Amino acid sequence: MKVLVTGGAGFIGSHVVDRLVEEGHQVVVVDDLSTGKRKHVNRAASLYKLDIQSSRLEKVFRNERPNIVMHLAAQVSVRASVENPMFDAQVNVLGTMNVVHQAARHGARKVIFSSSGDAIYGEQEVYPVSELHQTKPLSAYGISKLCGEHYLSYFQRVSGIQVVSLRYANVYGPRQNPEGDAGVVAIFIRQMLNNEQPIINGNGRQTRDFIFVDDVAQANLAVMGQDSQGVYNVGTGVETSINELYRILAGLTGSPCKEVHGPAKSGEQMRSVIDSSKLRQELGWDSEITLTDGLEKTVAYFRGA
């Protein structure tokens, strides 16, 4: 099967591409390499260096005619979306529209969209949260991801294309970008290994559902079949505070750094943990990597990077 992966040079996307290649699929990658890296693209995949907002995307779809599109290209920083919501919307709303529109026009059977379980629900009323929970995003990023889900549903109604939205928890693992302000695991590890002082935002009691990137990649493959459509959470169902994460990483890296706290950041909810039982019950997927094992693998990757 031919699969087009947007953002396939990025952190999560490159792992998805690797799994697709392992399963014998023909893979086409579209990535502008603004944050992704060419070296992370599997050699068996074809790469188009292209922005998903570009009108030239039409030519890629016309030439390649993918059966399935996995749309992972995005502006991924909550804080950047708060500072520049226009850019966030351009990439995550208009870019997504362009991808889904071309997929529907050129005969793709399905679009699998990388959404956000961390940002879409806002401050949760139950823990963990299911797909039925109301969506009240606190950030422009969460709003743009929710908007992307609605556009997928629209194109499904008007064109008949199958759509799946995967609401990821807080993904971490090898190849995560340690620069900038997104990806707390990678940021903390890099700083600790470099003997720099990490800063915990706010009191550090805010919680996240941390899921290893290999489990997320497997979830993308799990929803490729004919039977899966709609929205699925992809997480572990386990809450971990930022303070607890910090202590685990300090132990794994051997860092002597003390816990130093800075101001809280706007647009970030206090607690986030999601229920993935729908994906488990319908398609047999489950997270397999424990937080300790995943963090060990991630620290080992950054030690060798």
C-alpha positions in Angstrom: 0.0 0.0 0.0 1.2 3.5 -0.7 1.1 5.8 2.3 1.9 9.6 2.2 3.2 10.9 5.5 3.3 14.7 6.1 5.8 15.7 8.7 7.6 12.4 8.0 11.0 13.9 8.8 9.8 15.0 12.3 9.9 13.4 15.7 6.8 11.3 15.6 6.5 11.2 11.8 9.9 9.6 11.2 9.0 6.8 13.7 5.7 6.3 11.8 7.6 6.1 8.5 10.0 3.5 10.0 7.1 1.3 11.1 5.4 1.6 7.7 8.6 0.6 5.9 9.0 -2.4 8.3 5.5 -3.5 7.4 6.3 -3.4 3.7 4.4 -0.3 2.6 5.6 2.2 0.0 6.1 5.5 1.8 6.1 9.1 0.5 7.2 11.8 2.8 6.2 15.5 2.6 8.2 17.7 5.0 9.5 21.3 4.7 12.4 20.4 7.0 11.8 23.5 9.1 11.9 21.3 12.2 12.3 17.8 10.8 15.6 16.4 9.8 16.5 14.7 6.5 18.7 12.2 8.3 15.6 10.9 10.2 13.8 10.0 7.0 14.0 6.2 6.2 16.1 5.6 3.1 13.3 3.5 1.7 10.9 6.4 1.6 10.7 9.2 -1.0 11.0 12.7 0.3 9.4 15.9 -1.1 10.7 19.0 0.6 7.5 21.0 0.6 5.3 23.1 2.9 1.9 21.6 3.4 0.3 25.0 2.6 2.0 25.1 -0.8 -0.1 24.9 -4.0 2.6 22.5 -5.3 1.2 19.8 -2.9 -1.5 19.1 -5.6 1.3 17.9 -8.0 2.6 15.5 -5.3 -0.8 13.9 -4.8 -1.5 13.8 -8.6 1.8 12.0 -9.2 1.9 9.7 -6.2 -1.8 8.8 -5.7 -1.4 7.5 -2.2 -4.0 5.1 -0.7 -3.7 6.5 2.8 -2.5 9.8 4.1 -1.0 10.2 7.6 -1.0 13.9 8.4 1.5 14.7 11.1 3.0 18.0 9.9 2.0 20.8 12.3 3.0 23.7 14.4 3.3 21.7 17.7 4.2 24.3 20.4 1.4 25.4 22.7 3.4 28.4 23.8 4.3 29.4 20.3 0.5 29.2 19.4 -0.2 31.6 22.3 2.5 34.1 21.1 1.6 33.8 17.4 -1.9 32.3 16.9 -2.0 33.5 13.2 1.0 31.3 12.3 -0.5 28.4 14.3 -3.7 28.7 12.4 -2.0 29.0 9.0 -0.1 25.7 9.5 -2.6 23.7 11.5 -5.9 24.8 9.9 -5.1 26.0 6.4 -2.3 23.4 6.0 -4.6 20.6 7.2 -7.3 21.8 4.8 -4.9 21.6 1.9 -3.8 18.1 2.8 -7.3 16.7 3.2 -8.6 18.5 0.1 -5.8 17.0 -2.1 -6.3 13.6 -0.5 -10.0 13.6 -1.3 -9.5 15.0 -4.9 -6.9 12.4 -5.8 -8.5 9.2 -4.6 -7.0 8.5 -1.2 -9.1 6.1 0.8 -8.3 7.5 4.3 -6.7 10.4 6.1 -5.3 9.7 9.6 -4.8 13.0 11.5 -2.5 13.6 14.4 -4.6 15.6 16.9 -4.0 16.3 20.6 -5.5 14.8 23.6 -3.2 17.0 25.7 -4.6 20.3 24.4 -8.1 19.7 23.0 -10.0 18.8 26.2 -8.8 21.7 28.3 -9.3 21.4 32.0 -10.8 18.0 32.4 -13.8 17.2 34.5 -12.9 13.5 34.8 -9.6 11.6 34.9 -8.7 9.9 32.6 -10.8 11.5 29.9 -12.6 9.6 27.1 -13.4 10.8 23.6 -16.9 11.7 24.8 -15.6 14.5 27.1 -16.4 18.0 26.0 -13.7 19.9 24.2 -12.7 23.2 25.7 -9.1 24.0 24.5 -7.2 26.6 26.5 -4.6 27.4 23.7 -4.7 28.5 20.1 -2.9 25.2 19.4 -5.7 23.2 20.9 -8.3 25.2 19.0 -6.4 24.7 15.7 -6.2 20.9 16.3 -9.9 20.7 17.1 -10.7 22.8 14.0 -8.6 20.3 12.0 -10.8 17.5 13.3 -13.9 19.3 12.2 -12.6 19.9 8.7 -11.8 16.2 8.4 -15.4 15.4 9.3 -16.6 17.9 6.7 -14.5 16.3 4.0 -15.8 12.9 5.0 -19.4 14.1 4.6 -18.9 15.8 1.2 -16.4 13.4 -0.4 -16.9 10.1 1.4 -13.2 9.8 2.3 -12.6 7.9 5.6 -11.0 9.9 8.4 -9.5 9.1 11.7 -8.3 11.6 14.3 -5.8 10.3 16.9 -5.7 12.4 20.0 -2.2 11.9 21.3 -1.2 12.3 24.9 2.3 13.8 25.7 4.6 12.0 23.3 8.3 11.6 24.1 11.2 9.5 22.9 14.3 9.4 20.6 14.5 12.2 18.0 12.4 14.6 20.0 13.6 18.2 19.5 15.3 19.4 22.7 15.4 23.0 21.5 12.6 25.5 21.9 9.8 25.1 24.4 7.9 22.0 23.3 8.9 18.5 24.5 9.7 18.7 28.2 11.3 15.3 28.3 13.9 16.1 25.6 14.5 19.6 27.0 15.2 18.3 30.5 17.4 15.4 29.3 19.5 17.6 27.1 20.0 20.2 29.8 20.8 17.7 32.5 23.4 15.9 30.3 25.0 19.3 29.5 25.1 20.2 33.2 22.6 23.1 32.6 19.9 24.1 35.0 16.4 23.0 33.8 13.5 25.3 34.9 10.2 23.7 36.0 7.3 25.9 34.9 5.0 26.9 37.8 4.8 24.6 40.9 5.5 21.5 38.9 2.4 19.7 40.2 0.8 19.9 36.8 0.4 16.4 35.3 0.7 14.8 31.9 0.1 11.4 30.3 3.5 10.6 28.9 3.5 8.0 26.0 6.5 6.6 24.2 6.8 7.4 20.5 6.9 3.7 19.4 3.5 3.1 21.0 2.1 6.2 19.1 3.6 5.0 15.8 1.9 1.6 16.3 -1.4 3.3 16.9 -1.1 5.0 13.5 -0.7 1.6 11.9 -3.5 0.1 13.9 -6.1 2.5 12.4 -5.2 1.9 8.7 -7.8 -0.7 8.2 -11.3 -0.3 6.7 -13.1 -0.6 10.1 -11.5 2.2 12.0 -13.0 5.7 11.6 -13.7 8.6 14.0 -11.7 9.8 17.0 -9.4 7.7 19.2 -7.4 8.7 22.3 -3.8 7.5 22.3 -2.3 7.5 25.8 -1.4 5.4 28.8 -4.0 6.5 31.3 -1.3 7.3 33.9 -0.7 10.7 35.3 2.8 11.9 36.1 3.7 15.3 37.6 6.4 17.4 36.1 8.2 17.3 39.5 8.1 13.5 39.4 9.3 13.4 35.8 12.2 15.8 36.8 13.3 13.5 39.6 13.2 10.3 37.5 15.3 12.0 34.8 17.8 13.4 37.3 18.3 9.9 38.5 18.7 8.4 35.0 21.1 11.1 33.9 23.0 11.4 37.2 22.4 15.1 37.2 23.1 17.0 40.5 20.7 19.8 39.4 18.3 21.1 42.1 14.6 21.6 41.4 14.3 25.2 40.2 10.8 26.6 39.5 9.9 29.5 37.2 6.6 31.2 36.4 3.7 29.2 35.1 3.0 29.4 31.3 -0.3 30.6 29.9 -2.4 28.2 27.8 -1.4 25.0 29.7 -3.8 23.0 31.8 -3.0 21.7 35.2 -4.0 18.0 34.7 -4.1 15.9 31.6 -4.6 12.2 31.3 -6.5 10.3 28.7 -8.5 7.0 28.4 -7.5 4.9 25.4 -9.9 2.0 26.1 -11.8 2.7 22.8 -8.7 2.0 20.7 -7.8 -1.0 22.9 -11.3 -2.5 22.7 -11.9 -1.9 19.0 -8.5 -2.5 17.5 -6.4 -4.3 20.1 -3.9 -1.5 20.5 -2.3 -0.8 23.9 0.7 1.1 25.1 3.5 -1.3 25.9 6.4 0.8 27.0 6.4 1.8 30.7 7.5 5.4 31.6 10.7 4.2 33.2 11.7 2.0 30.2 10.8 4.7 27.8 12.8 7.4 29.6 15.8 5.0 29.8 15.7 4.5 26.1 15.3 8.3 25.5 18.2 9.2 27.8 20.4 6.5 26.1 19.5 8.1 22.7 20.5 11.6 23.8 23.7 10.3 25.4 24.7 9.0 22.0 23.4 11.9 19.9 
